[in-house]
């Protein structure tokens, strides 16, 4: 199966200004995504329990789209919860929120993403303990996702957003250390541009552990609006047998419609040059 293009849709007002191409109006986003040639959408809900799952299913079907993934970022942005907070009750609430996203996404055949909700160390929490808490959470959450036949996605972030897992190799090591059997890595090209010495090489290190890709340029603008050389990255993804989505989690620069059009043009040039 070839790598497929998808695009992000944020339904979280509190995340306004963040790296999402479309905002607020899911039907309009699906209509535009289909018209441009995207094959999937990546949804970031404020609360997955407020989603009309059957309505979303019908909407995707009507436009011939797949749900590529569903984000958990509202757990941090809106509720200030992470999996590595010092208080065990807060960690439990974070896990349960992620669980509701896993259930919503899984019922639509898609994985959930843990990014900002991984947290970081703090004055009351050293890094080693935070990593232990993270591992303790990833295992049961991965098992919860398994009932839907999908993995849980874990995203290494750059050093300005977390001090826990910053690179693909660290992600591979963390998953091995905690023995998480149904968790895969999300390779975000923006974060990798900051943290990796060799982005294509890091993709090869990740190999079959990579379950999703955020297709974005070096400056977090749409692919084609920065200095990333996507050719070697595309070859590395093909070489490791990646066959998932390349999803545009990018700033809506200069506006959502232009960002979406630039992304799909770059995607086609990189992944389907003969098409």
Backbone torsions as a table, in degrees:
resi	resn	phi	psi	omega
1	UNK	NA	131.4	-179.6
2	UNK	-73.1	159.7	173.3
3	UNK	-64.8	135.9	-173.4
4	UNK	-116.0	148.1	-179.8
5	UNK	-88.7	138.0	171.9
6	UNK	-138.4	169.9	-173.7
7	UNK	-141.4	149.3	-174.0
8	UNK	-87.5	146.2	176.3
9	UNK	-134.2	116.3	178.1
10	UNK	-96.3	131.4	175.2
11	UNK	-113.0	25.9	-175.0
12	UNK	-115.7	99.3	-178.8
13	UNK	-56.5	-34.4	-177.8
14	UNK	-68.0	-15.4	-180.0
15	UNK	-94.1	9.6	-178.9
16	UNK	-51.3	132.1	-176.8
17	UNK	97.7	-7.5	-179.5
18	UNK	-81.7	179.1	-172.8
19	UNK	-84.0	67.2	176.7
20	UNK	-129.4	137.0	-173.2
21	UNK	-76.0	-50.4	179.5
22	UNK	-107.8	154.8	-174.2
23	UNK	-135.9	142.4	161.2
24	UNK	72.1	-49.6	-169.6
25	UNK	-103.5	94.1	-176.5
26	UNK	-65.4	-43.5	177.9
27	UNK	-58.8	-43.5	179.3
28	UNK	-65.0	-39.4	179.3
29	UNK	-63.1	-42.4	179.4
30	UNK	-64.8	-40.7	179.7
31	UNK	-62.4	-44.7	-179.4
32	UNK	-69.9	-39.6	179.7
33	UNK	-61.1	-45.0	179.7
34	UNK	-63.3	-43.5	-177.7
35	UNK	-62.3	-33.0	-178.2
36	UNK	-83.4	-18.6	179.9
37	UNK	107.8	9.5	173.8
38	UNK	-70.1	151.4	-178.7
39	UNK	-108.9	-8.4	179.9
40	UNK	-152.7	165.1	173.2
41	UNK	-128.7	147.5	177.3
42	UNK	-114.0	116.3	-171.0
43	UNK	-103.3	137.5	174.3
44	UNK	-117.8	97.6	-177.0
45	UNK	-85.3	153.6	174.1
46	UNK	-72.1	-41.3	176.2
47	UNK	-150.3	112.5	-176.0
48	UNK	-61.4	-22.4	179.0
49	UNK	-71.3	-14.7	177.4
50	UNK	-91.5	-6.4	179.0
51	UNK	-75.4	140.5	170.3
52	UNK	-85.2	92.9	-172.4
53	UNK	-59.7	-44.2	179.7
54	UNK	-67.3	-34.0	176.0
55	UNK	-65.4	-41.1	177.2
56	UNK	-65.3	-42.0	178.9
57	UNK	-58.5	-45.5	-179.7
58	UNK	-66.1	-39.4	-179.8
59	UNK	-62.4	-45.9	178.4
60	UNK	-62.9	-44.3	180.0
61	UNK	-61.8	-43.0	-178.7
62	UNK	-60.6	-29.8	-177.6
63	UNK	-103.4	4.5	179.6
64	UNK	64.9	34.0	-177.8
65	UNK	-110.2	158.3	174.8
66	UNK	-113.1	144.8	170.0
67	UNK	-76.6	114.1	-176.8
68	UNK	-75.7	-40.2	-179.3
69	UNK	-173.0	168.7	176.3
70	UNK	-133.5	131.0	-176.1
71	UNK	-88.7	153.5	178.9
72	UNK	-106.9	8.1	-171.1
73	UNK	-56.9	-25.9	179.2
74	UNK	-63.9	-22.9	176.7
75	UNK	-60.6	-33.3	175.9
76	UNK	-89.1	-50.6	-173.5
77	UNK	-62.2	-42.1	-175.1
78	UNK	-94.3	-40.9	-171.3
79	UNK	-106.2	-10.1	-179.5
80	UNK	57.5	44.1	178.8
81	UNK	-110.9	141.8	171.8
82	UNK	-140.4	166.2	179.8
83	UNK	-78.0	-5.9	-173.7
84	UNK	-124.7	23.9	176.2
85	UNK	-71.5	150.3	-177.7
86	UNK	-60.3	-35.0	-176.5
87	UNK	-80.9	125.5	-176.2
88	UNK	-64.1	-32.4	178.9
89	UNK	-67.0	-37.5	176.5
90	UNK	-66.1	-40.7	178.5
91	UNK	-63.6	-38.7	178.6
92	UNK	-65.1	-40.3	178.3
93	UNK	-65.5	-37.8	177.6
94	UNK	-63.0	-45.5	179.8
95	UNK	-62.0	-39.8	-178.3
96	UNK	-69.8	-37.1	176.2
97	UNK	-62.5	-46.3	177.9
98	UNK	-59.3	-38.9	178.1
99	UNK	-59.4	-37.3	178.5
100	UNK	-68.1	-32.8	176.1
101	UNK	-70.6	-42.3	176.7
102	UNK	-56.4	-44.1	-178.5
103	UNK	-65.8	-43.6	-179.3
104	UNK	-66.4	-48.7	-179.8
105	UNK	-65.1	-44.1	-177.8
106	UNK	-61.8	-36.1	178.9
107	UNK	-66.1	-17.9	176.6
108	UNK	-104.7	10.2	176.0
109	UNK	78.6	22.5	-175.0
110	UNK	-125.7	156.4	176.8
111	UNK	-84.9	157.4	171.7
112	UNK	-97.3	153.7	-177.6
113	UNK	-112.2	131.0	168.7
114	UNK	-106.4	112.4	176.7
115	UNK	-120.3	-92.5	-177.3
116	UNK	-63.7	-23.7	-178.9
117	UNK	-73.3	-3.6	173.2
118	UNK	-68.0	-27.3	178.2
119	UNK	79.5	-158.4	-177.8
120	UNK	-164.4	174.8	174.7
121	UNK	-70.1	165.8	-178.6
122	UNK	-152.1	172.6	-179.8
123	UNK	-55.0	-28.7	178.8
124	UNK	-100.2	11.7	-174.4
125	UNK	-151.5	113.2	179.3
126	UNK	-77.5	161.8	-174.2
127	UNK	-61.0	-41.2	-178.0
128	UNK	-61.1	-43.8	179.0
129	UNK	-67.0	-39.6	178.1
130	UNK	-60.7	-41.4	178.5
131	UNK	-64.7	-36.3	176.2
132	UNK	-63.5	-44.9	178.4
133	UNK	-60.4	-41.2	-180.0
134	UNK	-61.0	-47.8	179.3
135	UNK	-62.0	-39.3	179.3
136	UNK	-62.8	-29.6	-179.8
137	UNK	-84.7	-37.7	-174.4
138	UNK	-63.5	-36.3	-176.1
139	UNK	-62.7	-56.3	-179.7
140	UNK	-67.4	-31.5	177.8
141	UNK	-68.1	-37.4	174.6
142	UNK	-63.4	-39.0	177.7
143	UNK	-66.5	-35.3	177.5
144	UNK	-64.3	-39.0	178.2
145	UNK	-68.5	-30.6	-175.7
146	UNK	-61.2	-28.7	-178.4
147	UNK	-65.0	-18.0	178.9
148	UNK	-99.5	0.7	-179.8
149	UNK	74.5	24.4	179.0
150	UNK	-130.6	155.5	175.5
151	UNK	-83.4	167.5	164.7
152	UNK	-91.7	140.5	179.7
153	UNK	-104.2	130.2	177.5
154	UNK	-117.3	129.8	-171.7
155	UNK	-110.9	111.6	168.6
156	UNK	-61.7	136.4	-177.7
157	UNK	-117.8	162.6	-180.0
158	UNK	-72.3	165.8	-172.3
159	UNK	-61.7	-21.5	-179.8
160	UNK	-80.8	-11.4	-179.4
161	UNK	-110.8	-24.9	175.5
162	UNK	-157.7	156.3	172.8
163	UNK	-113.7	19.1	-177.0
164	UNK	-94.9	-64.3	-178.0
165	UNK	-131.7	111.2	-174.6
166	UNK	-109.5	-22.9	-175.4
167	UNK	-124.7	165.0	178.1
168	UNK	-63.5	-42.1	-180.0
169	UNK	-63.8	-38.3	175.5
170	UNK	-63.8	-37.2	177.7
171	UNK	-63.9	-45.7	177.5
172	UNK	-58.2	-46.1	-179.1
173	UNK	-63.9	-39.4	-179.3
174	UNK	-66.3	-43.3	179.3
175	UNK	-64.3	-38.0	177.7
176	UNK	-67.7	-40.6	-176.6
177	UNK	-64.7	-38.2	-178.2
178	UNK	-93.1	-1.6	177.6
179	UNK	58.2	44.0	176.1
180	UNK	-81.8	112.7	-171.7
181	UNK	-92.1	-12.9	-179.2
182	UNK	-128.6	39.5	178.3
183	UNK	-125.1	131.0	176.4
184	UNK	-120.3	166.1	-176.4
185	UNK	-93.7	144.2	170.5
186	UNK	-99.5	118.1	179.3
187	UNK	-92.8	102.7	179.8
188	UNK	-96.4	116.5	-173.1
189	UNK	-66.7	-24.9	175.5
190	UNK	-68.0	-51.4	179.3
191	UNK	-62.5	-39.4	-179.5
192	UNK	-65.5	-34.3	177.0
193	UNK	-59.0	-32.0	179.9
194	UNK	-81.3	-42.3	-166.9
195	UNK	-99.9	-28.3	-173.2
196	UNK	-89.8	142.6	173.2
197	UNK	-71.9	-38.8	-177.5
198	UNK	-139.0	103.9	-173.9
199	UNK	-65.4	-45.2	178.3
200	UNK	-62.0	-40.3	177.3
201	UNK	-63.0	-38.7	178.9
202	UNK	-65.1	-37.4	176.2
203	UNK	-61.0	-41.2	179.2
204	UNK	-67.5	-34.2	175.5
205	UNK	-65.1	-41.7	179.4
206	UNK	-66.0	-41.3	175.6
207	UNK	51.8	-128.7	-176.7
208	UNK	-70.8	-8.5	176.8
209	UNK	-75.4	-14.7	-178.7
210	UNK	-82.9	123.3	-177.7
211	UNK	-115.4	-5.3	-178.2
212	UNK	-165.3	152.1	179.9
213	UNK	-131.2	134.3	169.4
214	UNK	-96.8	113.5	-174.4
215	UNK	-92.1	100.5	-171.2
216	UNK	-152.9	156.9	-176.3
217	UNK	-89.6	177.2	-173.3
218	UNK	-59.1	-29.3	-176.5
219	UNK	-102.4	13.6	-178.9
220	UNK	70.0	9.9	170.4
221	UNK	-85.6	171.8	-178.4
222	UNK	-57.1	149.0	177.8
223	UNK	-52.7	127.6	-175.5
224	UNK	104.4	-5.0	-178.5
225	UNK	-111.5	15.1	178.9
226	UNK	-138.8	-151.3	-176.0
227	UNK	-111.3	11.3	180.0
228	UNK	-67.3	134.0	171.9
229	UNK	-93.1	101.2	-172.7
230	UNK	-78.1	-17.1	-177.9
231	UNK	-55.6	-55.1	179.8
232	UNK	-62.0	-31.9	-179.6
233	UNK	-69.5	-41.9	177.9
234	UNK	-62.2	-43.0	179.7
235	UNK	-63.5	-38.9	179.1
236	UNK	-64.8	-41.3	179.2
237	UNK	-63.5	-43.0	177.5
238	UNK	-64.0	-42.1	-177.3
239	UNK	-62.6	-34.5	-179.1
240	UNK	-88.1	2.8	176.7
241	UNK	80.9	21.1	179.8
242	UNK	-68.2	132.4	-177.5
243	UNK	-138.3	32.5	180.0
244	UNK	-102.4	-151.0	-178.5
245	UNK	-93.0	147.0	164.8
246	UNK	-107.6	104.1	-167.2
247	UNK	-107.8	131.0	-175.1
248	UNK	-81.0	90.1	169.3
249	UNK	-97.5	86.7	-171.7
250	UNK	-137.9	157.8	173.6
251	UNK	-63.5	143.3	-178.1
252	UNK	-78.4	63.6	-175.1
253	UNK	-98.6	132.8	-7.6
254	UNK	-78.7	-13.3	175.1
255	UNK	-158.2	164.8	-175.3
256	UNK	-56.2	-45.7	-176.8
257	UNK	-64.4	-43.7	178.9
258	UNK	-66.8	-37.7	179.2
259	UNK	-64.2	-41.8	179.7
260	UNK	-65.4	-43.6	-179.4
261	UNK	-64.6	-41.6	179.6
262	UNK	-65.1	-39.0	179.4
263	UNK	-62.0	-48.7	-176.4
264	UNK	-68.0	-33.9	176.3
265	UNK	-63.9	-43.9	179.7
266	UNK	-68.2	-40.4	178.0
267	UNK	-56.3	-48.4	-178.1
268	UNK	-64.0	-39.6	179.4
269	UNK	-65.8	-33.5	-175.8
270	UNK	-86.0	-48.3	-171.6
271	UNK	-99.0	-20.5	-179.1
272	UNK	-135.2	58.5	-174.2
273	UNK	-64.0	-22.6	-179.7
274	UNK	-87.0	-12.2	-177.0
275	UNK	-84.5	NA	NA
